[in-house]
Amino acid sequence: MSVCAVSLFIWSSGLAQPAEAAPAKELDAKAIHFQSVVADSHNDTMMKAVNPDTWLPQTDIRGNTSFHIDIPMLHAGGLDVPFFAAYTSGYYGNTPRSLSRTLALINALYWTEERNSDVFTITPTVKEIEKAVKDGRIAAVPTVEGAYSIDKDNAIGLLHQYRDLGIRAITFTWNYSNALGEGANRTYGDPSRTPSQGGLTPLGKTVAEEMNKLGMIIDVSHMAESTFWDVMKVTKAPVMATHSGVYSLRNHVRNLTDDQLKAIAKNRGVVGVVFYPDFLTYGWPEKQNTLKDYVDHIDYIVNLIGIDYVALGSDFDGGPLPSDIQDSSELYKVTEELVKRGYSKKDIEKLLGKNTLRLLKEVEKLSNYNSNSDQNAIVIQPELKMGEEASSNTPLLQAKVTAKGSKLKREQLRMIVDGISYNPSYNEKTGIMSLQVTAELKEKFHTVTFEAAASSGKVAKETIIFYVSQ
């Protein structure tokens, strides 16, 4: 907030003359930044945390790394709520490979949490985010970038498994098209296997509607414009462009037109502005750009649609950055530039995190996820723990089920493996539900959900990721 100057009068030669007004006091940018809840809606750090050959997690970000993000950097940069993407660009005609790669990165995030639970926690809900921030822990939000793991056979089941794993947003496409819709480049990895043409497919519409029900954010970054407009007709919940720029400032296919920006505001969505230099200015890399160019995109969006619909969407560890920011430890420099341009403390707080949290909360409120769930009525204990290796490529997947105070409804026991639903075996004496996988699992990472219902109607689920040797 500005400090109002009081006019002073200087007496000279018997005449009163007004002195120059005292300059407005500049806001303390670092104080605002580190006292705000700071959210960033996209990073690709887990891609760097896994072994590129095995896809198993290998780098603990608790220590100092050469990445854009590690835990010391997050603290130094005041970044409280980073969105960690599980990215895949797509393996055409090979949905299992895409699923395995996606699950590998989600698993790496859980591995990171397990080793750093005192300072780092996965937070699927706003309530959990708020508690983590209050406790001084990093509130990690899992997302999926590029839904190449989803096809007509596994879509609904896999969406539910992703939600159970804490996924809060899904980018339908990367730049390439897939079974849900057309990507920004309007191209396909294999023209002979073109899975979609022109905009959102019928499957994409089904996925969008189911995500609304599950409280999952539809991420419109990387979509072809045709897909974007089809999504906006379908969705009942606010959307987010997790990492995009302004087309009017840089006419890149990955940026959003004025009409798209206005549609997002009308939808009460949010645009996370990306750092990637080629989306910000012309002439890169020969002509480097800076955070001033980045904040130009923020300014443009604010002037066009208002402060309530813009946020940070860095794309840390997904590519190069403007020349004057090296990594997430320097994120406060954005706030310094906002202060220089006259943004108020209230507006800076919205841009840094409140807009993103508002979006998450509104999408949650419109969903019916877990409306009939009760983990207290039934306890499910999978034999395999999150991220463990199965004994073979045709594993026996099992869990012990204990009902408290009510009987299990045997006919409603269910297991989901990689999005496909199965009726499991159940031993009433031991309380073990199980499924013998008969077809050899070709890919490395898989996910299984154990689901049980009590006579009271309450449902309990446990979803884990496991891997097999190759």
C-alpha positions, 0 to 999 in steps of 0.5 A: 500500500502506498503511503500518502504524502502530506503537502508541506509549505515552505515560507519564503519571502513571506509567501507560502509555496508547496514543497515537492510531495514525499515519494511513496514508500516502496513495499518490502518485496521480500517480506511480502514474498516470504509471508505469502503462500507461494504456489507454482503450478508446474515443474518437471523435477521428478523427471530428473530424480529418476534413473533414466535407464530403470526409471526408479527414483535415485536422487533425493532432493533433500540435498543440494542438486543441480536441478531447478528445484530441491528442498533447500532451493524451495525454502530459499525461494519461499516456494510453499506449494509446488505442483510436481508433474508426471510427464510423458510425451506419449508412446503411440500405440503403446498405452502400457508404456505411457502408463508405466512412465507416468507411474514411475514419476508419481512413485518418485514423488512418494519416494521423496515424501517417504524420505523427507516427511518432516519437511515435505508432504504430498497434499491432495486437498486444500485442507492438507495444503494449508496444514502443511504450510502452517507446519512449515512443510513443503506442500507437494501437489501431484499432477499428470502432464500428457494423458497418453496413459488413458484410452477407451479401455482404462479411462474411468478406472485409471482416472479414479486410481490417479485421484486416489494417488493424489493427482489434482490436475491432468494436462490432456495432451502434450504437444502431440495429439492423443486419444483425448484430443488434439495437441498444440502441434496438431501432429501425431507420433505415428500418422498411421495410428492417428488416435484423434482428429480435430479438437476433443474426442468423445473419449476426451469429453467423457474424461473431462466430465469424470474429472469434474466429478472427481475434483481434478483440474483440467489443464488446458496448456499444450492443447490445440485451440480446437481442443481448448474450445471443446473443453470449455463447452464441456467443463462445469468446473474452473480450468487451469493453464498450468504453464502458458504465456500470452499469444499477443506478446509472442505468437507461439502455439503454446501461448493463449489468445486474448479470447482464450484468456477471456474464456478462462476468466469467465470460467473462473479459471487461472493462467499459470505464466510460464518461464520458458524463454521462447514463449516470452519474447521473439529472437530467443536464444540469440536475444536473451530475455529476463524477468521483466519480459516474464512480468510483461505477460503477467501485466498483460493478463491482469490488464485484460482479465483482472488479477484474480485469474493469473498465477505462477507456472514456472516449468522449472526443470522442464527447460531453460529460464530467463537469464536473471533467474537461475532456479527456484531459490530466486523466485522472490525476484518475481515479487521484486519486479511486481513491487517495482511495477506498483502492484499492491500487497493484496494483488501480489498475494493473489498472484503468488498463491491465493488464486491457485488455492481458490481454484483448487478449492472451487474444483473440490467443492464441485466434486463428489469424490469420496462422498461415500468413503469411510476408511474407519469402517474398513481397513485395507492393508495391501501386502505390497507397500507403495513403490515395492517390487512384486515377486514376479511378472505374473504377481499375486496381488493381495490385501488383508481386509478388516471390517469394523462394526459391520460386515463386508459386502462380498459382492462389492469387493473389487480390484483395479489394475492399471485402470481395468476392474476385476472381481477378486478372490476372497478368503473369509477366514483370513480376510484376504482379497486377492487377484492372480495376474495371469498375463505377463506384465510387460512394462515396469510400473503398475498400479492396483486398487483394493476396494471394499464396501461394508453393509453400511454402504461405506466404501474403503480403497487403497491404491499403490504403485508397484513394479516388476523386473524386466 
